């Protein structure tokens, strides 16, 4: 299964990120880890937060910078490996991960969780939304993640999980049509975008 465009680049922030911000838990300096084209970072900057977006893909960072310029959003962007994050030690009060955890293999996830812990201030909040093991079809470049894997990986890196719930990750209408043509009928929103099963995780740095 291959996609011509990024299926989760929906042109706006992921609903799960919007909902997390609405709980009042975002604060201080924010890291959007694996920011992609910048939609979550732009949303958070518009809400008044100081946001840094990092991604290993230079093209994604260029897209994010252009979108931020087009919308007048002030976001600091950098090309960086999220499994390292050297130079960001104890900088962030809040960290957002929107579909990065599930793009990494087991060894990378361990390094990633540890890197996020180093980049976070004591008491910092972490929000992760990732594809779950309820995903009914294989998606290229994505690992399905179990609740136990999240508990083990994040807990092993010094994060205390405060909430772990079933959620959804929104994909474009084009991707939804592709899934439908393959025989997979997803729940959809009023714009024809599909909802894929995901976990939403909230954690605190010890």
Order of alpha helices (4+ residues) and beta strands (2+ residues): alpha-beta-alpha-beta-alpha-beta-beta-alpha-beta-alpha-beta-alpha-beta-beta
